[in-house]
């Protein structure tokens, strides 16, 4: 496998907007990586920096924009 063209390049505002858009469209990680010509690891890392996802022990979870709810108040 060859090194992606954008390997090591800085993330621009435009690239971040593209990443956010593809993420919100629900595209798969491998599709986003291929379209952006970056590694899946680079995509995951940038999604974390943009607070789109959180990494718990190597498992990536989508950040829910809904605020936490105190379940005790729902009783």
Order of alpha helices (4+ residues) and beta strands (2+ residues): alpha-alpha-alpha-beta-beta
